[in-house]
Amino acid sequence: MILRTAAASSRKAVACCMFPKAALGRQGYTKVQVLQAAYLSTASKETYTERQARTGRPVSPHVTIYKFPITALTSISTRVTGGVLTVGLTGISLLALGGADVPMLMSSLGNSMVGVPAKVLFGFPLIFHYGSGLRHFFWDNNPNFLNNKGVAEASYILLGSTVAISLVSGFVTLAPSSSDGKK
C-alpha cells in the first residue's frame, strides 16, 4: 500500500508508517488517501538454476570451494562433536531404558576385533569437545591470549592433542572391576 497525502504547500508521500494518520497530523496534513500499489513483477515459474542457465550466468558456488581457516574448522567441529555426543548419549540412554546391559555391551565392543578403532571413534568427539571447552574457559579468563595468532595456534594444539590422546586411549584397556569389592 502507498499512502498519498493531500497538502497545498507540498506533495510529500509517506511510504510506510505504523500510525500514518498520527504521523501526518504532526506534519500538518489533514487528509490521507490510501491507494493500492501495483505489483512490479509476477512470480516466475522457472527455478534459480534454470534462470542462471538461460542467462548464461554461473550458479552460486557451493561452500566446499572455500578454504576455511583452522579457527573456522575447529569452531564447526566443536558444534558437530557436540551434536554427535548428544545423539550418542541419547542412544545409549534409550538402550539402558529399554533394559539393555550397556556396560556389558561397551565391554564387549571394547574387547572385540574392532575395539581399538571403536574406542578411537567414540573417544575423539568427547576429547575434542572437552578440549575445546577448556580452551574457551581459558580464553574467558585470559582475554589477552585471544588474538588471531593465539587462536590459530590454540586450534592446531587442540587438533594435535585430540588426535594423539584419542589414538593412545584407543589402545588402553581397563581391567574389569571385581564384583565382590576386593582388590
Sequence and secondary structure as in RCSB ss.txt:
>XXXX:A:sequence
MILRTAAASSRKAVACCMFPKAALGRQGYTKVQVLQAAYLSTASKETYTERQARTGRPVSPHVTIYKFPITALTS
ISTRVTGGVLTVGLTGISLLALGGADVPMLMSSLGNSMVGVPAKVLFGFPLIFHYGSGLRHFFWDNNPNFLNNKG
VAEASYILLGSTVAISLVSGFVTLAPSSSDGKK
>XXXX:A:secstr
 EEEE  SS   EE   SSHHHHHHHTT   EEEE    SS   SS HHHHHHHHT      GGGS   HHHHHH
HHHHHHHHHHHHHHHHHHHHHHTT  HHHHHHHHHTSTTHHHHHHHHHHHHHHHHHHHHHHHHHHH GGG SHHH
HHHHHHHHHHHHHHHHHHHHT       TTS  
